Amino acid sequence: MLSKETISIIKSTVPVLEVHGTKITTRFYQMLFERHPELLNIFNHANQKQGRQQTALANSVYAAAVHIDRLEEIIPVVKQIGHKHRSLGVKAEHYPIVGETLLDAMVDVLGDAATDEILAAWGEAYGVIANAFIGVEKEMYEEAENQDGGWADFREFVVAKKVVESDVITSFYLQPYDGGKIAEFKAGQYVTIKVKPEESEYTHLRQYSLSDASGKDYYRISVKHENDGVVSSYLHEKVVEGDKVELTAPAGDFVLNTDSDKPVVLIGGGVGVTPMMSMLNTLVEAQPEREVIFIHAAENGALQAFGEHVEELAGANRQVKNYVVYANPTEADVERGAFDLKGLIDLKWLKAAAGDVAAEADFYFCGPVPFMRVMKQYLAEMGVSDEHVHYEFFGPAASLEAA
Ligand code: HEM
C-alpha cells in the first residue's frame, strides 16, 4: 500500500505529466534502447518511429497516476495491456528495467523539478503499478500454458498454405511444427508472430487477428501488405509454404460474446475485416439461429478480402445479411453490381442497415482509427448503449474521442 504522502505527491505531479508525458516517454525509449538494445527484439520499431507507442505509454502512466489510490478501477485496462504483454513475451524481470529508465527519463526532462521526494514517490508508485501488471500477466501465462493445446512462450509453426485474398491481403494457414494440438480461442483474438528477415539485425513481432473460427487444425492470419512494412513485406514476399515462423498462443479481450442470442452487427473497415471474419464464421458454425448483419467497407472490389466467401455464407444462411460498401468502386465493380453503397458509411445508411436491431444487438467493429471514430459516434447517435459497443485497435490503442 502506498502512504498518504506518496499518493498526494503523485497526484500533485499529474498536471506536469499531462504536459510533459510524451516528452518523458520519448526520452525513456531512447534511453531504454541505448541501455538494452536487446529489447529491440520485442518492441515494434514502426510504432516507435510514429510516436504511437510513446503516447500509449504516457497515457497509461498518466491514467495510473490519476487512479493511484484506486488502481482496482483500471484493472480492465491493465488486463487489456496485459494480454498484449503476455502475447509479446514481456516478463516480470523486464519491469525493473523499465521502472529505472522511466525515473531517469523524468530527471532528464524535468531537471530540478524532479526532486528526490518526487522521484522516491514515483519509484514507489511504479512498483505498485508494475506489480499489478506482473500479477495479471502471471495468471495469463499460466492460463495459456495450462489450456489444452496451449503453450506459454513462442512455438514453431509451419506455413501450411498461403492464399491470396485480395490485391493487398494474403492469408497464412499455420500448423504447429511439433504436430501437437493447438489451443481453442475466442473469435476476435490475435496471435503474435515472430520473424527474422535476413537483412534485419533484430527479430520482429507483430500481432494479427485470427481470421477463421476456432476448432480447426490450423490458425489463420490474413495480412495486409503495408508500404515499408517489415513483417508484412517479409510474409508476402519471402515466406513460402513449408517455411517456419514462431507464434505465441491466442490472446486479447476483444471477443465475440457467444453466450448471447441477440443479433450481432459486425463492421469491418479495410483489413479490419479480419477479426470480423473469425466472428462471422464462428456465428454461422456455432449459433446458426443468431441474426448477423455483416458490413464490410473497402476501397473497391480488388482490395476487398473474403468478398466471395461472405457472399456464399449469406446465400446459404438466411440469418446472415451482407452489405458491401466501396469508397471508390472500379468500373468492373459497377458492372458486377458488387456493392450496396458507394462512398463512406453515413449515419442514415447505417440506420437503414442496422437501425432495426440497434436497441438489442451487439456491435463489433475494427478498422482504421478515423473509421472507428465515426462508427462509435454513429452508434452513440443511434442510441446503442456502451455495453453493446465493442472495438479493437490495430497497433497501440489510441483514443476514439473526437480530437
Ligand atoms: C505495449 C503500458 C511495461 C513492453 C504497451 C501499451 C501500453 C503499455 C499502454 C500499449 C497497449 C495497446 O496498444 O493496447 C505499460 C506500462 C508498463 C509497461 C504502464 C509498466 C507498468 C512494459 C515492460 C515491457 C513492455 C516491462 C518489456 C520490456 C511492451 C511492448 C508493447 C507494449 C513490446 C507493444 C507495443 C510495441 O511493440 O510498440 N505497454 N507497459 N511494457 N509494452 Fe508495455
Residues whose N, C-alpha, C, O or C-beta is under 5 A from the ligand:
A	BS01	HEM	I42 F43 N44 N47 Q53 A56 L57 S60 V61 I81 K84 L88 V90 H94 Y95 V98 I129 A130 F133 G395 P396 A397
